[in-house]
Amino acid sequence: MTRLRINLEKCVACLECIDLCPCNAIQYDQTAVYIDQSCTLCGLCFSKCRFDAIHYKEVLPEKPSTENKMNTAGHKGIMIFGEQREGQLQEVVRELLGEGKRLAVQLDTTVSVVLLGMHTDALAKELFAFGADRIFQIDHPLLDYFNDELYADMIVQVVRQYTPEIFLVGATTYGKSLAPRIASRLDTGLTADCTRLEIDAEKRLLKQTRPAFGGNLMATIICPIHRPQMCTVCPKIMLPIEPDFEKTGQVIKPNIVFSKGIKTKIVEHIKLKSNHANLSDAEIIVSAGRGIQKLQNLELIRALADCLGAAVGASRALVDSGWIAYSHQIGQTGISVRPKIYFACGISGAMQHLAGMMSAKYIIAINKDPDASIFKVAHLGLVGNIEQIVPALINEIKSHYHY
């Protein structure tokens, strides 16, 4: 692989390259200037160095060995990204705190939250109530709206200062954009869209389980060499603990430097207006899969949803066919939901889809194939044609509730 290196015989330690670097990858340890692993090879320092002291060098990738392993002993604690939007804590953070406390008991350690934003003081009480022991708070006008480049830079600085052994991020749109940037800067691994977390207490390893190979099997992944062990966790999968609003903790203001090299600027923030019920918050969801067979039958699904005051969901197959927008997709590559009632209409029950709706309290499956996998997880199964069953359900609901 290609790396940038500094020729110490030519370098005069003018430190101009440190200010130029957008990734904070160039460091000075009072004896020499060096480029660390967070370098992205943008080439800015190479082109600007007045002394021609920076050059590209081909480096063979090192094989993991005892000598190359990170000293993991100094890494302690579980850290969570405290995602908030407009001053409202996202539900996935409460879920991660609940899961974090369970894991922390096995590791005999603490749970902390990195909280970024503007005017976030009011969130501290809620975070402590749901399990946080410490909060690393960075409050600044530049953090008012999510900026993945800036947020990643802030979090990387916090992680380097406080060295957690585990870092958890919700698999939301924010989290999916943010987590890879953090992992790359920290030169650690990242497991995406996890649905189960376990601890190997003896080795202090986080066992991260997620659907793999198109959802056909579950893979458990570990990161034995690098720290922190990082993963994104699907929302609506983990359970929050019962809040204790008498609980308190420590609020820490980390020593953070705002880099001049951040390229992304938030010009305007526009809220998306939608007439559809919010899938994440819906108590009833009616979802459609390829088994509805015809695009026209999607209107039956919408009609059933309207009768129930429900949101409309879909499988990946329906979204890939262009029949419905991606915002309706439920599953490993969509969103995870936890409604009280979930109608699976014409959905086969692939693991990729199940990963996003298995937390539903009551699942009703409608499918003409009596051997469909969805019936194995359904609380109630109806075998038959969508075109016959759904209109009959609509009529029954309307007559019962006097529509």
Secondary structure, DSSP 4 states (H G I P E B T S, - for coil): -EEEEE-TTT-----HHHHH-TT--EEE-SS-EEE-TT-----HHHHH-TT--EEEEE-PPPPP-TTTS--GGG--SEEEE--EETTEE-HHHHHHHHHHHHHHHHHT--EEEEEEESS-TTHHHHHHHTT-SEEEEEE-GGGSS--HHHHHHHHHHHHHHH--SEEEEE-SHHHHHHHHHHHHHHT--EEEEESEEEEETTTTEEEEEEEETTTTEEEEE---SSSSEEEEE-TTTS-PPPP-TT---EEE-------TT---------PPP-SSPPTTT-SEEEEE-GGG-SGGGHHHHHHHHHHHTPEEEE-HHHHHTTSS-GGGBBSTTSB----SEEEEES----HHHHHHHTT-SEEEEEES-TT-GGGGT-SEEEES-HHHHHHHHHHHHHHHTT-
